[in-house]
């Protein structure tokens, strides 16, 4: 127990990182590229210089070519690329924006406000879980699944892993992965698995899918558009990486499970296993046969997950639409269950309250990114990083890209945000060295997401909070996996060159 008390909580880690981010604004000079965006009202391309001056030019492909930007003009006009795009060779230093001690708490508040849509989604999800737990339908579902899969435990693990992997590689399943814990984790507990196994087959599998994205609109597609290439370029290298990494992780997980089955105390998260199990534990004495009413409730519990994946991948949905879908299902479940108004509201609030800590972690992590943006040092970091790799030998160039995007993944954990900031600047550099632009897209995807397996500025701390795992425990398990993916990705980049 004493060791557990010495472990830093996710909140302490993020607080320390916030202070470091503020310190960096006093060390790294502020600077900015001129930014380009399509102005709907003027039907023109709007250029905002580093000193704030605004100019307008014709929204034509020729205009983009003159700016050394290879994006298809239709992508801007149709709104497929909404963020402002840095213009190559326009970086200028600006007056330093030094953050102060008051910005520590201010960034935490502003960061939480910025991710309000994600927080609302998580709270509504928690509320729905609270209601369905009260109906008993979820208990029955969990026990039936666990009984049927009792003799094929690792096949169950593989099945969940593959489902989450597909979600990641096709539609960028990331924050949404949190929604699957209440449904899957109790089954894994009944199988005797620990919290590390749970976060691996739910969060890490989705992240591996996103790392080797095939159709993910939030990473490989937007990055390819910004680099001026087709997202199909280099896709078979991504598929190869996806298969090889999946096989390695499942093998690694198999031997880890075998180890903890022989001795539960060898679990990396053993110190926290009581807290973990108390949050998700179901007693087999609660088991009852699934009734028709339970089946109807469960159908409205599972349906929003299916609708969510379809909406995100096909209709451009985001958290507002997803939250509305889960809220609608929650209301239907309450009506079917026959719970009284007071009981239903109480269960919903209790369920939502259990995920407040997770929600705040996501907000605090966003606050760190805000400090770097407001301190105007993100563009400076990108400028100096690209200056270092410019003119390198092609093999050294792609390896340096991998390292650079790995580091950027810590600083800018947003996949679409990093693509917009870096692709227009780095893709033209590849032309001068003779490296295909789709290789830059792969380096961006593989480097950033490999970092996000362990980066506290990303989503990992929120996932660890859900399962009562300390960051130190996760690093012990995930570091070998991170090293493998980094080395495999670097090798695949070399092969492409």
C-alpha distance (Angstrom), angle and dihedral (degrees) to the residues before:
residue distance angle dihedral
X1 . . .
X2 3.81 . .
X3 3.80 91.7 .
X4 3.76 90.2 52.4
X5 3.81 91.4 55.2
X6 3.80 90.9 54.9
X7 3.81 93.4 56.2
X8 3.78 116.3 103.1
X9 3.79 115.3 -117.5
X10 3.82 120.4 -130.0
X11 3.81 88.7 -107.5
X12 3.81 92.6 55.5
X13 3.81 91.6 47.3
X14 3.80 91.7 51.8
X15 3.82 91.5 45.5
X16 3.82 90.0 54.5
X17 3.81 91.3 47.1
X18 3.81 89.8 50.4
X19 3.80 90.2 56.1
X20 3.82 90.3 48.0
X21 3.82 90.7 50.8
X22 3.81 90.8 52.1
X23 3.82 90.2 48.4
X24 3.82 89.9 53.1
X25 3.82 90.5 58.6
X26 3.83 86.8 63.2
X27 3.81 92.9 48.8
X28 3.81 105.7 37.7
X29 3.82 116.0 60.6
X30 3.79 117.9 -120.1
X31 3.77 118.3 -111.9
X32 3.77 142.9 152.0
X33 3.78 144.4 -159.8
X34 3.78 119.2 -131.1
X35 3.80 106.7 -98.0
X36 3.79 130.4 -136.9
X37 3.80 127.4 -154.4
X38 3.79 135.8 160.5
X39 3.82 112.6 -108.4
X40 3.81 109.6 -148.6
X41 3.80 94.7 -166.9
X42 3.81 94.1 54.8
X43 3.82 95.8 31.2
X44 3.81 86.3 -133.7
X45 3.77 141.3 108.9
X46 3.79 110.3 -96.6
X47 3.81 118.8 -148.5
X48 3.79 119.2 -164.6
X49 3.79 113.1 -168.4
X50 3.78 124.4 -144.8
X51 3.82 90.3 -100.0
X52 3.82 92.3 52.6
X53 3.82 101.3 -101.0
X54 3.81 114.1 144.3
X55 3.82 124.8 -146.2
X56 3.80 132.6 174.2
X57 3.80 128.3 -143.6
X58 3.80 133.8 177.2
X59 3.80 114.8 -75.5
X60 3.81 96.1 -122.8
X61 3.79 135.7 126.2
X62 3.81 88.3 -115.9
X63 3.81 90.5 59.3
X64 3.80 90.7 54.4
X65 3.80 91.2 46.6
X66 3.81 90.3 53.9
X67 3.80 88.5 54.2
X68 3.82 90.5 50.2
X69 3.80 91.0 -114.5
X70 3.81 116.6 139.2
X71 3.81 98.7 -164.6
X72 3.80 119.3 127.3
X73 3.82 105.4 -108.5
X74 3.81 89.9 -137.1
X75 3.81 89.8 64.5
X76 3.81 88.6 62.5
X77 3.79 97.2 40.4
X78 3.82 93.3 48.7
X79 3.80 91.5 48.0
X80 3.80 95.9 -116.4
X81 3.81 87.2 130.9
X82 3.80 108.0 42.5
X83 3.81 103.2 164.8
X84 3.78 123.5 86.0
X85 3.82 112.6 -96.8
X86 3.82 124.6 -137.9
X87 3.80 113.5 -122.0
X88 3.83 114.4 -131.2
X89 3.82 118.3 -110.9
X90 3.82 94.1 14.4
X91 3.82 100.6 101.8
X92 3.80 114.4 135.7
X93 3.77 133.4 171.9
X94 3.79 114.6 -114.2
X95 3.77 134.8 -169.4
X96 3.80 108.3 -60.8
X97 3.80 115.4 -100.5
X98 3.78 103.7 -153.0
X99 3.79 116.0 -170.4
X100 3.79 120.4 -144.8
X101 3.79 140.7 -152.0
X102 3.82 92.4 -83.9
X103 3.81 88.6 59.9
X104 3.80 89.5 66.5
X105 3.79 92.5 74.9
X106 3.80 94.8 26.8
X107 3.81 91.2 58.0
X108 3.79 89.9 49.6
X109 3.81 90.6 54.9
X110 3.80 95.2 42.8
X111 3.80 91.9 45.1
X112 3.79 90.8 53.2
X113 3.81 90.8 48.7
X114 3.82 91.1 50.5
X115 3.80 92.3 56.0
X116 3.81 94.2 41.7
X117 3.81 90.2 121.8
X118 3.82 90.9 57.5
X119 3.81 91.9 44.8
X120 3.81 92.1 51.1
X121 3.81 89.7 50.0
X122 3.81 91.3 52.2
X123 3.82 93.6 46.1
X124 3.82 92.7 48.9
X125 3.79 89.1 48.6
X126 3.81 89.9 51.6
X127 3.79 90.0 48.5
X128 3.79 92.1 52.2
X129 3.82 90.5 49.0
X130 3.80 89.5 51.0
X131 3.81 91.5 53.6
X132 3.80 96.7 45.1
X133 3.80 91.5 47.7
X134 3.79 88.6 57.7
X135 3.80 92.0 53.0
X136 3.83 91.1 57.2
X137 3.81 91.1 -133.8
X138 3.80 93.1 112.5
X139 3.82 91.3 51.4
X140 3.78 90.8 54.0
X141 3.80 92.1 46.8
X142 3.82 92.8 50.3
X143 3.79 94.4 48.8
X144 3.79 93.8 46.3
X145 3.80 91.5 50.7
X146 3.80 92.4 46.0
X147 3.81 92.3 49.1
X148 3.80 93.1 49.6
X149 3.81 93.1 46.8
X150 3.81 96.2 40.4
X151 3.81 93.7 108.9
X152 3.81 94.6 40.9
X153 3.77 102.4 47.4
X154 3.77 98.3 146.1
X155 3.81 91.6 44.7
X156 3.81 86.2 56.9
X157 3.82 88.7 51.6
X158 3.81 91.0 50.1
X159 3.82 91.7 47.9
X160 3.82 93.5 52.9
X161 3.81 90.7 43.0
X162 3.82 91.8 54.2
X163 3.83 93.7 46.1
X164 3.82 91.7 52.5
X165 3.81 90.7 42.2
X166 3.81 90.9 55.7
X167 3.81 90.3 47.6
X168 3.79 90.3 53.6
X169 3.80 98.1 46.0
X170 3.82 95.1 45.4
X171 3.80 107.0 35.1
X172 3.81 106.2 8.4
X173 3.80 98.9 -106.2
X174 3.82 103.5 -162.0
X175 3.81 120.4 122.6
X176 3.80 87.6 24.6
X177 3.82 90.5 62.9
X178 3.81 88.2 77.3
X179 3.81 87.6 69.2
X180 3.81 91.5 67.3
X181 3.82 98.9 57.6
X182 3.84 98.8 82.4
X183 3.80 91.3 51.7
X184 3.83 100.4 42.4
X185 3.81 106.8 28.6
X186 3.86 97.1 66.9
X187 3.82 89.2 55.8
X188 3.80 90.8 51.1
X189 3.81 90.6 49.2
X190 3.81 90.0 53.7
X191 3.82 87.3 52.3
X192 3.81 89.3 55.6
X193 3.83 96.6 -110.8
X194 3.80 122.2 144.6
X195 3.80 131.7 -127.6
X196 3.82 92.6 -93.7
X197 3.81 90.7 61.5
X198 3.81 90.2 49.6
X199 3.80 96.3 52.6
X200 3.81 90.7 44.0
X201 3.79 97.5 56.0
X202 3.81 94.6 39.6
X203 3.81 108.8 33.7
X204 3.80 104.2 17.2
X205 3.81 94.1 45.3
X206 3.82 90.5 53.0
X207 3.81 89.5 47.3
X208 3.80 91.7 51.0
X209 3.80 87.9 52.0
X210 3.80 89.6 51.6
X211 3.82 90.7 46.5
X212 3.79 91.2 58.7
X213 3.80 95.6 34.6
X214 3.78 118.0 -177.7
X215 3.81 103.2 173.3
X216 3.81 102.2 2.5
X217 3.83 106.6 141.7
X218 3.82 92.5 -163.1
X219 3.81 96.4 58.7
X220 3.80 124.1 8.5
X221 3.81 96.7 28.9
X222 3.81 96.8 46.7
X223 3.84 91.1 41.7
X224 3.83 91.0 50.2
X225 3.81 90.8 48.8
X226 3.80 90.6 51.0
X227 3.81 91.6 47.0
X228 3.79 91.3 49.8
X229 3.83 96.6 -118.2
X230 3.80 136.3 108.9
X231 3.80 116.2 -94.1
X232 3.83 86.6 -130.9
X233 3.82 89.9 67.5
X234 3.79 107.1 104.2
X235 3.81 93.5 2.7
X236 3.82 93.9 134.1
X237 3.79 90.7 57.7
X238 3.79 87.9 53.8
X239 3.81 91.2 48.6
X240 3.82 90.1 49.8
X241 3.81 90.5 50.1
X242 3.81 90.4 48.1
X243 3.80 93.2 53.0
X244 3.81 96.0 43.0
X245 3.80 93.8 46.8
X246 3.81 93.0 46.2
X247 3.80 91.5 51.9
X248 3.81 91.3 48.6
X249 3.82 94.6 47.7
X250 3.82 93.7 46.6
X251 3.81 90.4 48.9
X252 3.81 90.7 47.8
X253 3.80 89.3 48.1
X254 3.81 92.6 47.6
X255 3.81 92.8 57.5
X256 3.80 91.2 42.9
X257 3.82 90.5 54.0
X258 3.80 90.2 46.4
X259 3.81 89.2 52.8
X260 3.81 96.0 50.2
X261 3.82 91.8 43.7
X262 3.80 89.1 59.2
X263 3.80 92.0 44.5
X264 3.85 120.0 8.4
X265 3.81 90.5 -163.6
X266 3.82 88.9 69.4
X267 3.77 88.9 69.4
X268 3.82 109.5 116.7
X269 3.81 89.2 -135.8
X270 3.82 96.5 43.5
X271 3.82 93.0 118.6
X272 3.79 89.7 62.5
X273 3.81 99.6 36.8
X274 3.83 94.8 108.5
X275 3.81 92.2 56.2
X276 3.80 90.4 44.7
X277 3.79 95.5 51.1
X278 3.79 94.7 43.0
X279 3.82 90.1 59.1
X280 3.81 95.2 52.2
X281 3.79 105.7 20.2
X282 3.81 120.2 135.1
X283 3.79 122.3 -174.1
X284 3.76 118.3 -135.6
X285 3.80 89.3 -136.1
X286 3.84 85.8 73.9
X287 3.79 90.8 62.8
X288 3.78 117.9 123.5
X289 3.75 134.5 160.1
X290 3.81 113.7 -88.1
X291 3.80 108.8 -102.8
X292 3.80 125.9 -153.6
X293 3.80 87.9 -104.1
X294 3.82 90.1 53.5
X295 3.80 90.1 49.7
X296 3.80 91.0 53.0
X297 3.81 91.5 48.7
X298 3.81 91.3 47.4
X299 3.81 91.5 50.0
X300 3.82 89.5 58.0
X301 3.80 88.8 45.7
X302 3.82 94.3 53.2
X303 3.82 96.9 35.6
X304 3.84 96.9 73.2
X305 3.83 90.3 54.5
X306 3.81 89.8 57.1
X307 3.81 92.6 43.5
X308 3.82 89.8 48.1
X309 3.82 93.2 55.7
X310 3.82 92.6 46.0
X311 3.82 92.6 45.8
X312 3.81 94.5 49.4
X313 3.80 95.7 44.4
X314 3.82 99.5 39.8
X315 3.81 110.3 21.7
X316 3.80 105.0 33.2
X317 3.79 94.4 -111.5
X318 3.77 120.7 173.5
X319 3.78 135.0 -175.7
X320 3.80 97.7 -63.6
X321 3.80 91.8 59.2
X322 3.80 92.6 41.6
X323 3.81 92.0 49.9
X324 3.79 91.3 49.5
X325 3.82 90.1 51.2
X326 3.81 93.6 52.0
X327 3.81 91.7 44.0
X328 3.80 90.8 51.8
X329 3.82 90.4 51.1
X330 3.81 90.2 48.0
X331 3.80 90.8 55.9
X332 3.82 91.9 48.3
X333 3.83 90.8 48.9
X334 3.82 90.5 51.4
X335 3.81 91.3 51.0
X336 3.82 93.0 47.7
X337 3.82 93.9 45.2
X338 3.81 94.2 55.6
X339 3.81 91.6 -135.1
X340 3.79 114.2 160.6
X341 3.79 117.8 -108.1
X342 3.82 93.2 -109.0
X343 3.80 93.7 47.0
X344 3.82 93.4 46.1
X345 3.82 93.4 49.2
X346 3.81 91.6 45.7
X347 3.82 92.0 51.3
X348 3.81 91.5 46.2
X349 3.81 92.7 50.9
X350 3.81 92.3 45.5
X351 3.80 91.5 50.8
X352 3.81 92.3 47.6
X353 3.81 92.6 47.7
X354 3.80 91.0 58.1
X355 3.82 89.8 64.7
X356 3.81 98.9 46.2
X357 3.81 91.4 99.0
X358 3.80 91.3 53.3
X359 3.80 91.1 48.6
X360 3.80 93.3 51.4
X361 3.82 92.0 50.6
X362 3.81 90.4 58.0
X363 3.82 89.6 49.8
X364 3.81 93.8 49.0
X365 3.81 91.5 49.4
X366 3.80 89.9 52.6
X367 3.83 88.8 51.0
X368 3.81 90.4 63.2
X369 3.80 90.7 54.3
X370 3.83 89.5 48.8
X371 3.81 91.6 56.3
X372 3.80 91.2 54.3
X373 3.82 90.9 47.5
X374 3.81 95.2 46.6
X375 3.80 91.3 43.8
X376 3.83 85.8 55.4
X377 3.78 92.9 -134.7
X378 3.82 98.7 120.3
X379 3.81 91.9 78.4
X380 3.81 89.9 45.6
X381 3.79 91.6 54.2
X382 3.81 90.8 48.9
X383 3.82 91.7 47.3
X384 3.81 95.0 52.7
X385 3.80 92.9 41.0
X386 3.81 92.2 53.4
X387 3.81 90.3 45.6
X388 3.80 89.1 57.5
X389 3.82 95.4 52.2
X390 3.81 96.9 40.9
X391 3.81 111.4 112.3
X392 3.80 96.6 12.3
X393 3.80 124.0 142.7
X394 3.84 109.1 -86.8
X395 3.82 95.5 -110.4
X396 3.79 92.8 45.4
X397 3.80 88.9 44.8
X398 3.81 95.0 57.9
X399 3.81 92.6 44.1
X400 3.81 89.6 49.9
X401 3.82 88.0 49.5
X402 3.80 90.2 55.1
X403 3.79 91.7 51.2
X404 3.80 92.0 44.3
X405 3.81 95.0 51.4
X406 3.80 89.8 43.9
X407 3.81 88.6 58.9
X408 3.81 92.5 41.3
X409 3.82 87.9 55.5
X410 3.80 88.1 66.6
X411 3.81 94.1 46.8
X412 3.83 98.5 39.5
X413 3.83 108.9 24.9
X414 3.82 93.7 174.7
X415 3.83 109.5 101.6
X416 3.80 95.7 -155.1
X417 3.82 91.7 40.1
X418 3.80 92.7 53.5
X419 3.81 91.7 45.9
X420 3.81 92.1 53.8
X421 3.81 93.0 46.9
X422 3.80 97.9 46.4
X423 3.82 114.1 24.4
X424 3.84 97.9 70.2
X425 3.83 89.6 49.7
X426 3.82 102.1 40.4
X427 3.83 101.9 34.9
X428 3.87 93.1 67.7
X429 3.83 89.4 51.3
X430 3.81 89.1 60.6
X431 3.82 89.5 58.2
X432 3.80 92.0 59.1
X433 3.81 91.3 52.8
X434 3.79 96.3 42.6
X435 3.82 96.0 -113.0
X436 3.85 116.2 139.8
X437 3.79 112.8 -111.2
X438 3.80 93.0 -127.2
X439 3.82 86.8 65.2
X440 3.81 88.2 61.4
X441 3.81 88.8 51.7
X442 3.82 90.2 52.0
X443 3.81 91.8 48.0
X444 3.81 90.1 51.0
X445 3.81 92.8 49.0
X446 3.80 97.0 43.4
X447 3.80 97.1 39.7
X448 3.79 98.0 47.7
X449 3.78 97.6 43.3
X450 3.80 94.0 45.1
X451 3.80 87.2 59.0
X452 3.81 90.8 47.5
X453 3.82 90.8 64.5
X454 3.81 86.3 73.6
X455 3.85 108.3 11.0
X456 3.84 111.2 120.1
X457 3.81 88.6 -155.0
X458 3.83 89.1 65.5
X459 3.79 130.3 58.1
X460 3.78 100.4 -71.7
X461 3.82 95.8 94.1
X462 3.81 91.2 53.3
X463 3.81 89.6 52.5
X464 3.80 92.3 46.9
X465 3.81 90.2 49.9
X466 3.81 89.2 54.3
X467 3.81 90.5 57.2
X468 3.83 102.1 33.8
X469 3.82 93.8 -114.1
X470 3.79 120.6 147.3
X471 3.79 119.3 -130.5
X472 3.81 90.3 -119.9
X473 3.81 90.8 55.6
X474 3.79 92.1 50.2
X475 3.82 92.7 48.6
X476 3.79 90.0 54.2
X477 3.80 90.5 56.3
X478 3.80 101.1 34.2
X479 3.81 102.3 42.5
X480 3.85 95.3 79.8
X481 3.82 89.6 48.2
X482 3.80 91.2 49.3
X483 3.80 91.4 50.1
X484 3.81 91.5 49.4
X485 3.81 93.6 51.2
X486 3.81 91.5 45.8
X487 3.81 92.8 51.9
X488 3.81 93.9 42.2
X489 3.81 91.8 48.9
X490 3.80 91.7 47.8
X491 3.81 89.8 51.4
X492 3.81 92.1 49.6
X493 3.82 89.6 51.2
X494 3.79 90.4 52.2
X495 3.82 90.9 49.8
X496 3.82 90.9 51.9
X497 3.80 90.9 52.6
